[in-house]
Amino acid sequence: MYNNPIHRLRYYGLQLLLVAIVVSTASVGYSDDLPTLKSLKEEHVKSNNTQYVHNKINSFLAKGRLLRIGADATEEQLFRIYKKKPNKYRSFHQVTVRNIITTTENIYDGEAAISIISKNGQEVSRQKVLGDELLDIKREAVMDGPFLIVHEEGCLTVDAFELVEGVECVRLLVDKRSQHPYEKIWLRLDNFQEAKTSQLEISADGEDQLIEFYYSEFQKTKGTIFSQRVDKKINGELVYTTIIDLFETNYGIYNSFFKAE
């Protein structure tokens, strides 16, 4: 079985981090009436030309840091992520421990994936990605964020208004027909991007655990708004923080860059 020693650090939700590949819009008031899914989608992806801006984005590059919060110390992991439509993906994740730099490179060409591990620049292993890990990469390769992904499945219900860290949001329920792990999704009412998602998972000990992702510090580049920070909590405890330091759209990447060989 494929086993990547820092695999789970990577798959805590970087696909969720890039939730907002859209143009920001002005806040719309709903008084006491809940918005419809149609109106939420329109506000989520609307541009002045009434075209979906995310359809104009062919690729992107994101660089940043993943902070693993421990009881005694915080471990920092550097990453670079490249995505290209419709479903190509390549990432580099780097951890330094005792002067040894371990880099995990994951490449997905739309069908198959490989993982390459190097230490101080020397390749030490190259393996095919299989099973659940391959499914994770396939999900992460998708350009859209949680709201659009589940909306296209027809698996959302508008539930209620709710504050998330002081921000007015609308809470959406995800039904069990969805092929994705989300249980609930919260959209902000100021820019209609994801404020929070939640899902239930089974821990290694067989216990139920609540996984929550909080999106904040929204930035805009070339008409694209994205969440610069994502915090992951397990049963209410902060365990990871992801910070995007650089985000570039339509980066100009050849398909050969994603060869999984």
N, C-alpha and C positions, 0 to 999 in steps of 0.2 A: 504494500500500500504506500502511495506517495506520502511523504512526511517532511514537511518544511518546518524547521525549528522556530522560525519567527513568523510562520504563516498566519497564525491567529491575530498577531499584532496588526497585520495588514488588513485583514478582513473584518475589522470592526465597523466599517461603514464609510469608507472613502467614496463609494458610489453615492452615499447619502450626502456627503459633503458638498458635492457639486450639484446641489438641488435646483439651482435657479439659473438656468441658461435661457433667460428671457429678458424682455425689456421691463423696467419698473413702471408701475402705473400709480395714479393718484388713488388715495383711499376712497372707497365708496361706502356711503352710509346705508345701513339696512334697517335702522330703527329696531323694532322687536321681531321683525320677520326674518326668518332664516333665509340665506341666499340659496339659489338653486345650484346644482352641480354645473349646469351649463354656464351660468354667470360667473362662477368661480374659475372655471377653465378659461373663459374669455378674458377675465382680469389677469389670470396667471400668465398668459402668453401674448397679450395684446400689444401691438405696436401701432405707430401712427398710420402705417400703410395697411392696417388690418391684415397683415400677414404674420405668420408665426415666426418670430425671430429665431427660435431654436432650430427651425428648418434651414436657416441660412448658415448655421454653424456646422462646418464639416469636421473640424478637429479642435482639440485644445491640449495645452500643456499646463499642468499644475505642479508647483514646487512648494514644499513646506516641511513642517515638523509634526511628528506624532509624539506626544508626551504621555508616557505610561506612569500613572500616579501610584506610588507604592507607599507603604507605611513608613519606611525610613528614608526613601530617596525617590527621585523622579528620573526615569530613563528616557532619553531623547532619541528618536529615530528620525532620520532625514529621508525624504522621499521625493521622487519625481514620477508623475503619472502622465502618460500620453494616451489619448483616445482619438479614434477616427471612425466616422460613420461607415457602414452601419453598426459594426460591432467589433472593431479591432482595438486592442488594448496592449500596453506595455508599461511596466512599472519597475522602479528601482527603489529599494528600501535598504538603508544603511544604519548599522548599529556599531558603536565602538565600545569594546570592553577590554580593559587591560592592554591597551595599545593594539588590539587586533580589530581591524575593520571588517565586519561581515556584511556583505552585500547580497541581497536576494533580488534577483531579476525574474520577473514573470512576463511571459509573452503569450498572447492569444491572437490567433489569426482569423478568428470567426468560427473555427471548427475545432482545432486542437490547441493545446497549451503546453508549455514547458516551463520549468523553474530551474534557474541556474544560481548556484550559491558559490560565492568567491570569498576568500579571506586575504586581505591585503593585496588585492588585485589578481590573485591566483585562483583560477577556477578549481573547485574541489568536487563539485557534483553537478550533474545535468540530468533531470528526470522529467518524464511526462507527468502532467497533472491529470488526475483521474477522480472519479467519484464525486463526492460532495465538494471537494476543492475545485474541481472543474466547473461545477454548477455555480459556485461562488464567483469565479472569474467571469463566467457568462453574464451573470447579473451585474457585475461591476462594470462590464464593458458597455452597458447600455448608457446612452447619453442623457436620457431623461431622468428626472428625479422621481421620488416615491409617488407624489400626487398624480402626475401624468401617467405613470406606469399603471397604477391601480385603476385610475379613471378609464383608461383604454380597455381594461378587463371588464368594466361595468360592475365593479364590486364595491362601490362607495355609497354611503348614506350620510347625508348631512344630519348631524345629531344635535348640536347645541353651540351657543357662544361660551367661551371660556377664556380666562386670563392665563397666559403662559409667561412667567417671569415678568409680570406687569404689562404685557402686550396683549391687546385685544385680538382674539383669534376665533376661528370657527373650528369646531371639532368634527372630524369625519370618522365614521366607523367603517372598517374593512371586513367584509363578510368572508366566510370560510371557503367560498369558491375561488378566492384569489390564489394564484400560484406564488405569491410573494409573502414574506414573513410578517408584514405589518399587521398590527391589530387596530391601531388608531393613528390618524394623521391630523395635525393641527396646522391650519393656514393662518398666517398673519392677515389682519384686515388693513394694514397700512401699505404693504407691497404685494400681498397675496402669494408669498413664498412660504415654504415649510418653516414653521417655528419649532416643531417637535414631532417625533414619531415614537411609537412604542410597539413592542412585540414581546411575546412570551417565548422563552427557550428553556430547555432542560440542561442543567449544569452537568459537569463531569461526575458529580456525586448523585445524579438522578433527581435533583431537586428542581422545582419550578423556580424560574427567576425572571424578573421584569427588566427588560432592556429598554432604555430610553435614550434618544438622541436629541440634543438641544442645539438649534442653529442660531447664530448671532453674528454681529459685526459684519453686516452686509456691505459689500463694496460694488462699485459699478465700473466696468471697463468696456469701451467700445459699444455702449448700449446694452451690455450684458451685466446683470446683477447676480452676485453669487455670495454664498455664506463663507466668510473668511475664517470662521471658528465653529467647530462642532465639539460639544462635550458629550461623552458617553457615560451613563450611569447604570449600574447594576444594583437593583433593589434599593435605589435612592443614593447609592454611594458613587462618587465620581471616580472613574478608573482610567479614562483616556481623555485627552484633549488634542484635537487636530487643529493646526493653524496653517492657513494658506498664505505664503509670502509672495507668490507670483502666480498669476493666472492669465494666460494668453489664448485667444481664440483664433481659429483658422491658421494654425501654426505652420502649415505647409509640410506635411509628413508623407513620404512615399509609402506605398503598400509594402515594399520590401523591408521596411523598418519593423514590420510585425511578423516576420517569418518565424514560425515556431519549429525550428529544426535543431 
